[in-house]
Amino acid sequence: MASSFKFAPLATSSSSSAGAKSAARSGVDRLYAMLERGNVVVLTGAGISTDSGIPDYRSPTGSYSVGHKPMLHSEFVSSEANRKRYWLRSMFGYGAFQASQPNDGHRAISELQRRGIVDSVITQNVDRLHQKAGSESVLEIHGHLSSVGCLSCGANHDRAEYQDLLRTQNAEWVKHHLQLSIDDLDFADIRADGDANIAHDDLTDFSVPACSVCKQGVLKPNVVFFGGSLDPSIREAALKRVTEPNVNSLLVVGSSLSTWSALRLARAAKDQGKDLGILNIGPTRADDIADFLCPENITKALQDAILPLCSSRA
């Protein structure tokens, strides 16, 4: 019986050269072979979420390419002005970011996990789209945007509730300085970090609510900002997942592996004799050690590799 798992149809380009098509086909074939063998750990980056409307960082249309400079950890913790700038932009971008939905790439990985082909998912992303797609035990090495934590007392707060506080306390500020209604917050084009590009320099009267538990602590989203450090327990858990004896392969999906937290996992897997496959349109820092590269649209490549796989195992 054929698999009930289906993808939405994708448009294909007729302008690709024969050589490029052949290389992509070879990559998809190698991807299929890796998945057919099973016991795969998947490591995902921002590239898997672009088909959900969330920009990546380093592609030609990504956040970096259009001039976005992400908030550094040191900038956030050391400056009230920087925190106000961050929370203004986050207040505008949060609605659209939170409303984003998983695409066929996320659903494919969830299906592979359900069928026992993918052992586990590690992600650099903070959007929780893997969980929305049904993946379980997702290890978020850079945290997530669904909660905020107090840097003083350690209390955690729901991000949606904090959004309501930001909106309530800054409704008049938005009306006065931006000539917008507070209900217009979700119009903004989001960036890879989940914030929006809002150009306004006078943030003197912008209100950033303090921790409601200790009444004074600075609240920070529970993500690892650039320049920040991974939780040691998360770092060790990720290394353990990619080096487990039963794991055959590590598949990198939509990541350039530019951060050491991700590149470390690719190198560790290879050091332990695991196969390394990379499904990413652009170059990565591990191309030279990869067993194969698949420079293909992520959703389309997963569709091409997984549909026959699901049918054969139905």
N, C-alpha and C positions, 0 to 999 in steps of 0.2 A: 504494500500500500504506500502511495506517495506521501511525502511529508506535507503536513498542513501549514508549515512555516513558509511565509511568502514575504517578498520585499516589494516595495513600491517600484514601478518601472523607472529607469534612469535614462536620460538622454545621453547619447554618445556623440563624440565629435567626429566629423568626416574629414577633418583637416590634418589628422595625425599622420605622420610618415609611416611607411611600412616598417622601417627599422624600429621606430618608437613603439609601434603596436606589437612587434615581435618581442621586444624586450619586456614590455608590460605583460604579455601573455606568458612568457617564461617565468616572470616573477609570480604571477597568479598560480601557475602550475606548481611552483616550489611551495607557495603558500598552502595550496591544497594538500600537497604531500606532507607538510609539517602537521597540518591539522588532522589528517587521516591517521597519522601515527599516534596522536593523542598525548595526554599528559603535558599540556601546554600551559605556561603562565603568560598572561597578556599584560603588557605595560603600556598604558595609553597616555597621550599628551593632548594638547589643545587641538591638534588637527582633527581628532575624531568628532569634535563638537562643532566644527564650522558649518556642517550641513544642518545644524540646529539653530543657526543664526548667531552663534557666539564666535567672535573673531579669534584667530590664533595670534601668535606673537611675531613669527619671523617669515611668513610667506610674503609675496609681493603686495598683498592687500592686508597684511596683518597689522596689529597694533603698533609694532615698532616701525614698520615701513611708512606709516602715516604720521609718525612723530610722537607717538605715545611714550611717555617715560613713566614706568611704574613707580609707585611709592616704595622707597627702601625702608627696611625695618628701622634703621637708625634715624631716618627722617621722621618717621611716625612717632617713635617714643621720645624724641628729643625736642619736639616743637609743637606747641598748641596750634600755631597757625597751620602747620602741615596737617595736623589731625582735622582741623576744620575744613581744609581743602579736600581731604580724603572723604570725609563724611558727607560733604555737599555733593560730590560727584557720585558717591555710592548711593545716596538717597535718590538721585535721579536714575541711576542705572539698575537699581535692585529689582524693580517691578518687572522689567523686561527679562532680566537675567533669571529671576525666579520662575517666570512663566514659560521659559524655554522648555521644549520637549525633546526626548530622545529621538534620534534618527535611526535609519536601518543599520548603521554601523554598531550603535549601542545594542540594538535588538539582536543583531547577529551574534555578538559576543555573549549576550545573555542566553541565547538559544544553545550556543556551543557549551556553555557552562552547564545548562540544564541537561544536556546529553552526555555530560561527563568527558567531553573532549578537552575543554579548558578547565584546568584545576582551580585557578584563582585569577583574580583581576587586581592589579596594582595601578593606581592612576595618579598622575600629577595634577589632574583637574580638580577644581573646587566646586563644580556645578551640580554634582550628585545625579547626573543624567544616567549613569550606569545603574544606580539604584532605581531610578524611575523606570528603566527598561526591564527591571526584574533581576539584575545580577545580585548575587549574595556575597557576603564576606568581602566586600570591596575595601582594599587598603588604600586610604587616601594619604599619601605621603606628604602632601602640602596642605592638608586640612580641608576645610569646607566653609562655605559662606552662610550656612544655615544657622549659625550661632555666633555670639560674641562673648569674649571672656574679659574679666577684670584683671588688669595687670597688678593690682594691689592685693585683693583678697582671694582671687582665683574663681569667683563665682561666674557661672555661665548664664547667659540670657538668650532667649529666642530672638533670632534676627528679625523675624516678621513683627514681633512686638516692639523691638527697638525701632523698626521703620515707622511704626505708628507714632512713637514718641518724637522721632525726628520731624515727621510731618506736622504733628500738632504744635510743637514748639517753634517751628520755622515757617508756618503758613504766611504770616505777615511779612517775614523777611523775603520769601520768594515773590510775593505780590509786589513788594516795594522795589526790590533790586532787579528782579528779572521780568517784571510785568507779566507774571504767569499766575494761574490758579494752582493751588497745591494739588489739584486733581489732574494737572497736566504733567505730573512728574514722570510718567511712564512713556513719554514720547521719545525719549532720548535714545540715540544709537549707542548700544553698549560696547564696551571694549573687553579685551580678554580677561581683565581682572574683575569684571562685573560692575565697573563704574562707568561713568559717562563723561564726555568732554564738555565741561561747563566752564566757559571763560568768564570769570569774575574775580577780581582781586580784593575787593573790600569785604572781608569776612568778619569784621570786628564784631558785629551783632549776631552772627550766626551761632546758634545754640547747639552744643554737643552734650547730650545728657550724660551724667556720671552714673556710676554703678549704683543701682537701687538698694544693694545689700550693705555695702560699707559707706555709701553716700558720697564718696569722693574719688573713688578709683577711676582710672582711665580705662575705657573699654576699647578693645581691639577685636576685629574679626578673627575667628579661629582658623586663620590661614598663615602659612609661612610666607612672609613678605620676602622680596629679593634682599639678599644679604642677611636673612635670618637663618636660624639653625633648626634642623629637624629634631623632633623629639627622639632621643636615643632609642627608646623602645620601638618606635615606628621604624626607624632606620634598621634596627636589627631584625624586626619582623619581616621587612621587605627582603633583606638579604637571605633570610632563612627560606622564604618562599621560592626564590629563584634558584636556590642551591640544594633543595631537597633531593635525596637520592632517586625518588620516583619520577622527578620532572625530566622530561626529554628535551624541552625547548623553551626558549623565551621569545615571544613575538612582540616586537615594539610597534605600536600603532599610533601614528600621528604625532610623533615627538622627534625633534632634532637632537635630543639628548644633550642639550647645551648646558643644563645644570648638572653639577657633580652628583646630586642625589639620584638622578636617573642614569647617568653614564656609569656610575659605580655598579649598578645592577647588571647592566649589559656586560661589563668586564668580569664581574663575579661569575655570571652564568658561563661565559666562555672559559674561564679559569677552571671551572668544574666539569668541563667537557660537554656542556649543553649546546645544542644548535641555537643559533641566533638568526632570526629573520626580522627584517625591517620593512614595514609597510608605511611609506612616507613619501610625499611628493618631492620634497627637497632633500638636500644632503644632510647627513647627521654626523656626529662626532664618533660614531662607531661603524661607519661604512667599511673601514679597512679591516675590521675583524668579523663582519657579518658573513654568514653562510650564503645569504641571498638578500637582494634588495628588490622591492616591488614599488617602483615610483609611480604609483597609480592612484586615482581617486579612491579614497579609503572605502567609502560605501560601495562603490562599484566593484572593487577588487574582492571585498568580502562576499558580495552577492555572487560573483563569478565562481569563487572558491567553495562557498558553503552550500549553495543550492544543490549541486550534485552530491555533495557529501551527506547532506540531510536526507536526500532521496535514497542513497545507497544504504543508509542506516535506519530507514523508517521501519 
